[in-house]
Amino acid sequence: RHCFEELPDPAAALNSMVHEVSVGNGTHAELQTLQEGMLMKEWRPELPHWEVYIVKVASPSATDDFQGAAIFRLNHALGDGHALLQILLSLTQDTQGGGSG
């Protein structure tokens, strides 16, 4: 599916492209295992080739390696590595002037 085509049900498509997942103890090993599984998934031809995974820690503690993460899975056809990195970095910048980002 070309990204310029209109999706028949945008809300359903969004639900298929944004995922909330949970990991047990917030270790880097758990995050790496999750990422490795994402790499093996095939793209669904009826959806745009990007996904976002919101990662939450199921049993948070002060000793966790991380408390949560957002993982973006993007098809290389959307842009080269540098262009995609610039887009993702721009999403983290404060445009209102009130934050430290």
Backbone hydrogen bonds, N-H to C=O, Kabsch-Sander energy under -0.5 kcal/mol:
donor,donor_aa,acceptor,acceptor_aa,energy
5,E,2,H,-1.5
13,A,9,D,-2.3
14,L,10,P,-2.5
15,N,11,A,-2.1
16,S,12,A,-1.2
17,M,13,A,-0.7
17,M,14,L,-1.0
18,V,14,L,-1.7
19,H,17,M,-0.5
19,H,52,V,-3.1
21,V,19,H,-0.6
21,V,54,I,-2.8
23,V,56,K,-2.6
31,L,27,T,-1.8
32,Q,28,H,-2.6
33,T,29,A,-2.3
34,L,30,E,-2.2
35,Q,31,L,-2.4
36,E,32,Q,-2.5
37,G,33,T,-1.8
38,M,34,L,-1.6
39,L,35,Q,-1.8
40,M,36,E,-0.9
41,K,37,G,-0.5
41,K,38,M,-1.1
47,L,44,R,-1.8
50,W,48,P,-1.7
51,E,73,R,-2.4
52,V,17,M,-2.6
53,Y,71,I,-2.9
54,I,19,H,-3.5
54,I,52,V,-0.5
55,V,53,Y,-0.7
55,V,69,A,-3.2
56,K,21,V,-2.6
56,K,54,I,-0.5
57,V,67,Q,-0.9
58,A,23,V,-3.9
58,A,56,K,-0.6
59,S,24,G,-2.3
64,D,61,S,-1.5
65,D,26,G,-2.0
66,F,26,G,-1.3
69,A,55,V,-1.9
71,I,53,Y,-2.8
72,F,70,A,-0.5
73,R,51,E,-3.0
73,R,71,I,-0.5
74,L,72,F,-0.6
75,N,49,H,-2.3
78,L,75,N,-2.2
79,G,76,H,-1.1
84,L,80,D,-2.5
85,L,81,G,-2.3
86,Q,82,H,-2.2
87,I,83,A,-2.0
88,L,84,L,-2.5
89,L,85,L,-2.6
90,S,86,Q,-2.1
91,L,87,I,-1.2
92,T,88,L,-0.5
92,T,89,L,-1.2
93,Q,90,S,-0.9
95,T,93,Q,-0.6
